[in-house]
Amino acid sequence: IGITGGIGSGKSTVAKVFEVLGIPVYYADDAAKRMMNEDEELKQKIEQQFGNDIYKNGKLDRKKMADIVFASPEKLKLLNALVHPATIKDAERWMKQQTTPYTLKEAALIFESGAQENLDYVIGVTAPAPLRIQRTMQRDGVSREEVIARMDKQMDETIKMKLCDFVLVNDEQEMLLPQVIALHEKLLTLAK
């Protein structure tokens, strides 16, 4: 089961609640970062496309890569075309090793990467834009303009939520924990 949402929506927070309920969570962003440093085949492809100096002492120069891909939509698309298939394959392998009634894959770009094709359901986590901006500014120590620029690069939140099978509202008005617990019970029933 996928779990997705725009930047600052709280998808990682929701994923952590599922973990407390005993559900294993695959964090796609963390896996992608790990794989870009450890998967030799992926590293070779990245070096071929972005140059040998994109790695320093065997580790991806994340600042340099960010400068490249955020300045060029084509370069970002190219990086995603290399990393997403490797991460999707890694997630499938990981999910098959789990023994719980269901597992979660937390990823911002489930629909954008085509990962939904390998998932039974997708959970969306949504929050109002001003709250998402505030959370991201606090979490990442970035300006309002930087957050808005990142948001502008993501799929429209309304469209993304319409594509989801279940939607959790994380607006600090509606209580989140009861929503997660109710959905967990529903997913356990569906898993049977």
Secondary structure, DSSP 8 states (H G I E B T S, - for coil): -EEE-STTS-HHHHHHHHHHTT--EEEHHHHHHHHHHH-HHHHHHHHHHH-GGGEETTEE-HHHHHHHHHH-HHHHHHHHHHHHHHHHHHHHHHHHH--SS--EEE-TTHHHHTGGGG-S-EEEEE--HHHHHHHHHHHHT--HHHHHHHHHHS--HHHHHHH-SEEEE-SSSS-HHHHHHHHHHHHHHHH-
